[in-house]
């Protein structure tokens, strides 16, 4: 439970709005990258890069370091 709360806090506080939006669509709404790209008017590559950068920010977040 503590890990989940820390993860949500890291997502909320450490990501850009665009990263949050794409990560939510991909992981919580089960959308594929092509669907996200179409919906947001960007390329699939842009979605991939944005999600990867967001995940790297989460991994570096002090809020979840103790769980890794």
DSSP file (Angstrom, degrees, kcal/mol; ACC not computed):
  #  RESIDUE AA STRUCTURE BP1 BP2  ACC     N-H-->O    O-->H-N    N-H-->O    O-->H-N    TCO  KAPPA ALPHA  PHI   PSI    X-CA   Y-CA   Z-CA
    1    1 A X     >        0   0    0      0, 0.0     4,-2.3     0, 0.0     5,-0.2   0.000 360.0 360.0 360.0 -43.5    0.0    0.0    0.0
    2    2 A X  H  >  +     0   0    0      1,-0.2     4,-2.3     2,-0.2     5,-0.2   0.891 360.0  51.6 -64.2 -38.6    2.8    2.4    0.9
    3    3 A X  H  > S+     0   0    0      2,-0.2     4,-2.5     1,-0.2    -1,-0.2   0.918 109.2  49.7 -64.4 -43.2    4.6    1.7   -2.4
    4    4 A X  H  > S+     0   0    0      2,-0.2     4,-2.6     1,-0.2     5,-0.2   0.923 111.5  48.3 -62.6 -44.5    1.4    2.3   -4.4
    5    5 A X  H  X S+     0   0    0     -4,-2.3     4,-2.2     1,-0.2    -1,-0.2   0.900 111.9  49.8 -63.0 -40.5    0.8    5.6   -2.7
    6    6 A X  H  X S+     0   0    0     -4,-2.3     4,-2.4     2,-0.2    -1,-0.2   0.888 110.6  50.6 -64.9 -39.2    4.5    6.6   -3.2
    7    7 A X  H  X S+     0   0    0     -4,-2.5     4,-2.5     2,-0.2    -2,-0.2   0.937 111.1  47.1 -64.3 -47.2    4.2    5.7   -6.9
    8    8 A X  H  X S+     0   0    0     -4,-2.6     4,-2.5     1,-0.2    -2,-0.2   0.882 112.3  51.0 -62.1 -37.6    1.0    7.8   -7.4
    9    9 A X  H  X S+     0   0    0     -4,-2.2     4,-2.7     2,-0.2     5,-0.3   0.908 109.8  49.7 -66.4 -41.6    2.7   10.7   -5.6
   10   10 A X  H  X S+     0   0    0     -4,-2.4     4,-2.6     2,-0.2     5,-0.4   0.916 112.0  48.5 -62.5 -43.1    5.7   10.4   -7.8
   11   11 A X  H  X S+     0   0    0     -4,-2.5     4,-0.9     1,-0.2    -2,-0.2   0.933 115.6  44.2 -61.3 -45.8    3.5   10.4  -10.9
   12   12 A X  H  < S+     0   0    0     -4,-2.5    -2,-0.2    -5,-0.2    -1,-0.2   0.881 126.0  28.5 -67.9 -39.7    1.5   13.4   -9.7
   13   13 A X  H  < S+     0   0    0     -4,-2.7    -2,-0.2    -5,-0.2    -3,-0.2   0.738 122.8  41.8 -98.5 -25.1    4.4   15.5   -8.6
   14   14 A X  H  < S+     0   0    0     -4,-2.6     2,-0.3    -5,-0.3    -3,-0.2   0.568  97.5  76.6-106.1  -9.7    7.4   14.5  -10.7
   15   15 A X  S  < S-     0   0    0     -4,-0.9     2,-0.1    -5,-0.4    39,-0.0  -0.683  78.0-113.0-103.2 155.7    6.1   14.2  -14.2
   16   16 A X     >  -     0   0    0     -2,-0.3     4,-2.6     1,-0.1     5,-0.2  -0.361  37.2-106.3 -72.3 164.6    5.1   16.8  -16.8
   17   17 A X  H  > S+     0   0    0      1,-0.2     4,-2.5     2,-0.2     5,-0.1   0.897 122.1  50.9 -60.0 -40.0    1.4   17.0  -17.6
   18   18 A X  H  > S+     0   0    0      2,-0.2     4,-2.5     1,-0.2     5,-0.2   0.909 109.9  49.1 -66.2 -42.2    2.0   15.4  -21.0
   19   19 A X  H  > S+     0   0    0      2,-0.2     4,-2.7     1,-0.2     5,-0.3   0.921 112.0  49.3 -62.6 -44.2    3.9   12.5  -19.4
   20   20 A X  H  X S+     0   0    0     -4,-2.6     4,-2.6     1,-0.2     5,-0.2   0.935 111.3  49.7 -58.7 -46.9    1.2   12.0  -16.8
   21   21 A X  H  X S+     0   0    0     -4,-2.5     4,-2.2    -5,-0.2    -2,-0.2   0.927 114.6  42.7 -60.4 -47.2   -1.5   12.0  -19.6
   22   22 A X  H  X S+     0   0    0     -4,-2.5     4,-2.6     2,-0.2    -1,-0.2   0.896 114.2  49.7 -70.5 -39.7    0.3    9.4  -21.7
   23   23 A X  H  X>S+     0   0    0     -4,-2.7     4,-2.9    -5,-0.2     5,-0.6   0.901 111.2  50.5 -65.7 -39.6    1.3    7.1  -18.9
   24   24 A X  I  X>S+     0   0    0     -4,-2.6     4,-1.6    -5,-0.3     5,-1.6   0.936 112.8  45.9 -62.6 -45.8   -2.3    7.1  -17.6
   25   25 A X  I  <5S+     0   0    0     -4,-2.2     6,-2.3    -5,-0.2     4,-0.3   0.920 119.0  41.8 -61.8 -43.6   -3.6    6.3  -21.1
   26   26 A X  I  <5S+     0   0    0     -4,-2.6    -2,-0.2     4,-0.2     4,-0.2   0.940 128.6  23.4 -73.2 -49.1   -1.0    3.5  -21.6
   27   27 A X  I  <5S+     0   0    0     -4,-2.9    -3,-0.2    -5,-0.2    -2,-0.2   0.814 133.3  30.7 -92.7 -32.2   -0.9    1.8  -18.2
   28   28 A X  I  <<S+     0   0    0     -4,-1.6    -3,-0.2    -5,-0.6    -4,-0.1   0.753 126.8  37.5-101.0 -27.4   -4.3    2.6  -16.6
   29   29 A X  S   <S-     0   0    0     -5,-1.6    -3,-0.2    -4,-0.3    -4,-0.1   0.379  99.3-129.5-104.3   3.1   -6.6    2.9  -19.7
   30   30 A X        +     0   0    0     -6,-0.3     2,-0.3     1,-0.2    -4,-0.2   0.833  50.8 156.1  53.5  39.2   -4.9    0.1  -21.6
   31   31 A X        -     0   0    0     -6,-2.3    -1,-0.2     2,-0.0     2,-0.2  -0.720  40.0-126.2 -91.5 145.7   -4.5    2.1  -24.7
   32   32 A X     >  -     0   0    0     -2,-0.3     4,-2.1     1,-0.1     3,-0.5  -0.507  28.6-105.5 -84.8 162.1   -1.8    1.2  -27.2
   33   33 A X  H  > S+     0   0    0      1,-0.3     4,-2.7     2,-0.2     5,-0.2   0.843 119.4  56.1 -59.5 -35.6    0.7    3.8  -28.4
   34   34 A X  H  > S+     0   0    0      2,-0.2     4,-2.4     1,-0.2    -1,-0.3   0.897 107.7  48.8 -63.4 -39.4   -0.9    4.2  -31.8
   35   35 A X  H  > S+     0   0    0     -3,-0.5     4,-2.5     2,-0.2    -2,-0.2   0.915 112.2  48.5 -65.6 -42.9   -4.2    5.0  -30.1
   36   36 A X  H  X S+     0   0    0     -4,-2.1     4,-2.5     2,-0.2     5,-0.2   0.932 111.3  50.3 -62.1 -45.9   -2.6    7.5  -27.9
   37   37 A X  H  X>S+     0   0    0     -4,-2.7     5,-1.9     1,-0.2     4,-1.4   0.920 112.1  47.1 -59.0 -45.8   -0.8    9.1  -30.8
   38   38 A X  H  <5S+     0   0    0     -4,-2.4    -1,-0.2     1,-0.2    -2,-0.2   0.917 113.3  48.3 -62.3 -43.8   -4.0    9.4  -32.8
   39   39 A X  H  <5S+     0   0    0     -4,-2.5    -1,-0.2     1,-0.2    -2,-0.2   0.875 119.7  37.1 -65.8 -37.9   -5.9   10.9  -29.9
   40   40 A X  H  <5S-     0   0    0     -4,-2.5    -1,-0.2    -5,-0.2    -2,-0.2   0.511 107.5-119.5 -95.8  -5.2   -3.2   13.4  -29.1
   41   41 A X  T  <5S+     0   0    0     -4,-1.4     2,-0.2     1,-0.3    -3,-0.2   0.857  74.0 112.2  72.3  35.1   -2.2   14.2  -32.6
   42   42 A X  S   <S-     0   0    0     -5,-1.9    -1,-0.3    -6,-0.2     2,-0.1  -0.737  70.8 -86.6-127.1 177.5    1.4   13.2  -32.3
   43   43 A X     >  -     0   0    0     -2,-0.2     4,-1.8     1,-0.1     5,-0.1  -0.475  30.9-118.3 -84.9 159.6    3.6   10.4  -33.7
   44   44 A X  H  > S+     0   0    0      1,-0.2     4,-2.4     2,-0.2     5,-0.1   0.876 117.0  56.3 -61.2 -38.0    3.8    6.9  -32.1
   45   45 A X  H  > S+     0   0    0      1,-0.2     4,-2.5     2,-0.2    -1,-0.2   0.883 104.3  52.2 -61.1 -39.7    7.6    7.6  -31.6
   46   46 A X  H  > S+     0   0    0      2,-0.2     4,-2.4     1,-0.2    -1,-0.2   0.898 109.1  49.9 -64.1 -40.4    6.8   10.7  -29.7
   47   47 A X  H  X S+     0   0    0     -4,-1.8     4,-2.5     2,-0.2     5,-0.2   0.933 111.0  49.6 -62.2 -46.0    4.5    8.7  -27.4
   48   48 A X  H  X S+     0   0    0     -4,-2.4     4,-2.4     1,-0.2    -2,-0.2   0.927 112.9  45.6 -59.7 -47.7    7.2    6.1  -26.9
   49   49 A X  H  X S+     0   0    0     -4,-2.5     4,-2.5     2,-0.2     5,-0.2   0.909 112.7  50.6 -63.6 -43.1    9.8    8.7  -26.0
   50   50 A X  H  X S+     0   0    0     -4,-2.4     4,-2.2     1,-0.2    -2,-0.2   0.909 111.7  47.1 -63.9 -42.7    7.5   10.6  -23.7
   51   51 A X  H  X S+     0   0    0     -4,-2.5     4,-2.6     2,-0.2    -1,-0.2   0.919 112.2  50.3 -65.4 -43.1    6.5    7.5  -21.8
   52   52 A X  H  X S+     0   0    0     -4,-2.4     4,-2.3    -5,-0.2    -2,-0.2   0.913 111.1  48.5 -61.7 -43.0   10.1    6.3  -21.5
   53   53 A X  H  X S+     0   0    0     -4,-2.5     4,-2.1     2,-0.2    -1,-0.2   0.897 111.4  50.6 -64.3 -39.8   11.2    9.7  -20.1
   54   54 A X  H  X S+     0   0    0     -4,-2.2     4,-2.2    -5,-0.2    -2,-0.2   0.918 109.8  49.5 -63.6 -43.4    8.4    9.7  -17.7
   55   55 A X  H  X S+     0   0    0     -4,-2.6     4,-2.5     1,-0.2    -2,-0.2   0.887 109.7  52.1 -63.8 -38.4    9.3    6.2  -16.4
   56   56 A X  H  X S+     0   0    0     -4,-2.3     4,-1.8     2,-0.2    -1,-0.2   0.892 108.4  51.1 -64.3 -38.5   12.9    7.3  -16.0
   57   57 A X  H  X S+     0   0    0     -4,-2.1     4,-0.8     2,-0.2    -2,-0.2   0.903 110.1  49.4 -63.8 -40.3   11.7   10.3  -13.9
   58   58 A X  H >< S+     0   0    0     -4,-2.2     3,-0.9     1,-0.2     6,-0.3   0.929 109.2  52.0 -64.1 -44.2    9.7    8.0  -11.7
   59   59 A X  H 3< S+     0   0    0     -4,-2.5    -1,-0.2     1,-0.3    -2,-0.2   0.843 112.1  46.4 -61.3 -33.7   12.7    5.7  -11.3
   60   60 A X  H 3< S+     0   0    0     -4,-1.8    -1,-0.3    -5,-0.2    -2,-0.2   0.570  87.4 117.2 -84.3  -9.2   14.8    8.6  -10.2
   61   61 A X    XX  -     0   0    0     -3,-0.9     3,-1.1    -4,-0.8     4,-0.8  -0.344  64.4-141.4 -64.1 134.4   12.2   10.0   -7.8
   62   62 A X  T 34 S+     0   0    0      1,-0.2     4,-0.4     2,-0.2    -1,-0.2   0.728  97.1  72.1 -65.3 -21.5   13.2   10.1   -4.2
   63   63 A X  T 34 S+     0   0    0      1,-0.2    -1,-0.2     2,-0.1   -56,-0.1   0.776 111.5  24.5 -67.6 -26.3    9.6    9.0   -3.4
   64   64 A X  T X> S+     0   0    0     -3,-1.1     3,-1.8    -6,-0.3     4,-0.7   0.389  89.3 102.9-120.7   3.3   10.1    5.5   -4.6
   65   65 A X  G >< S+     0   0    0     -4,-0.8     3,-1.2     1,-0.3    -2,-0.1   0.874  79.2  59.0 -53.5 -39.6   13.9    5.0   -4.3
   66   66 A X  G 34 S+     0   0    0     -4,-0.4    -1,-0.3     1,-0.3    -2,-0.1   0.678 103.6  52.2 -67.8 -15.6   13.4    2.9   -1.2
   67   67 A X  G <4        0   0    0     -3,-1.8    -1,-0.3     1,-0.2    -2,-0.2   0.577 360.0 360.0 -94.9 -10.7   11.3    0.4   -3.1
   68   68 A X    <<        0   0    0     -3,-1.2    -1,-0.2    -4,-0.7    -2,-0.2   0.438 360.0 360.0 -95.2 360.0   13.7   -0.2   -5.9
